């Protein structure tokens, strides 16, 4: 069975920082990888689909890259509203989420 | 725009059946997959199962023996039933719409619209 891992967790950063979160799959999943932002008390929000495609309405400071087993989510110039937990999700074989990366204030 | 809203009991007794409904407003259920997911307190997200607008369903293998997801397109609703619940089933339950498309390298799937979530506690 495929396993998803994320690093680092947690991640401490400051407003204006460039932040990179890594997601790794234990098996080749091509580009079948999505990224979500989750804030307490709110539903998850789709940021990136198909590894690198920005979901409509999502700010361009968010970007995704990678294929196969290694993927990254990058936030350029972190904004106050970006402090949240970020989850990767594979959709190749089944539907499986990573454990999440909490981005908190340094 | 399409919106989803979960409804159902917030408290379920151990060994009983958890039943939730998701109402879809602002659009049709046709030609989409619709899913249930959950998040136990302090833990990550878990996919439970999905249904197509035609009624076909797929489930998380770890929950398959206890789960039924069904669709009622006449009411623009889909439902979740989870039997023999325990405290481990406590958490926030979400319904969500799949965003799927084909390109040259295959079929790509994600969850683009989510309900606000409903807290379900399993306790006597």
Contacts between the chains, C-beta under 8 A, distances in Angstrom:
chain1	res1	chain2	res2	distance
A	30	B	105	6.6
A	30	B	106	6.9
A	31	B	105	7.0
A	31	B	108	7.4
A	32	B	106	7.5
A	32	B	108	6.4
A	32	B	109	7.5
A	34	B	110	4.2
A	34	B	111	7.6
A	36	B	45	7.8
A	36	B	111	7.6
A	38	B	45	7.6
A	42	B	116	7.7
A	43	B	94	6.0
A	43	B	114	3.8
A	43	B	115	6.4
A	43	B	116	5.7
A	43	B	117	5.7
A	44	B	45	6.7
A	44	B	94	7.5
A	44	B	111	7.2
A	44	B	114	5.8
A	45	B	114	7.7
A	46	B	99	7.4
A	46	B	110	5.7
A	46	B	111	6.2
A	46	B	112	5.1
A	49	B	99	6.8
A	49	B	108	6.6
A	49	B	110	4.2
A	49	B	112	7.8
A	50	B	108	4.6
A	50	B	110	7.7
A	55	B	110	8.0
A	55	B	112	6.8
A	87	B	44	6.7
A	87	B	45	5.9
A	89	B	45	7.6
A	89	B	110	7.3
A	89	B	111	7.8
A	91	B	108	7.0
A	91	B	109	4.2
A	91	B	110	6.5
A	94	B	47	7.6
A	94	B	60	7.4
A	94	B	61	7.6
A	95	B	35	7.6
A	95	B	47	3.9
A	95	B	50	7.9
A	95	B	60	7.5
A	95	B	109	7.9
A	96	B	47	7.3
A	97	B	44	5.6
A	97	B	45	4.3
A	97	B	46	7.1
A	97	B	47	7.4
A	98	B	44	7.3
A	99	B	44	5.1
A	100	B	44	5.2
A	100	B	45	7.8
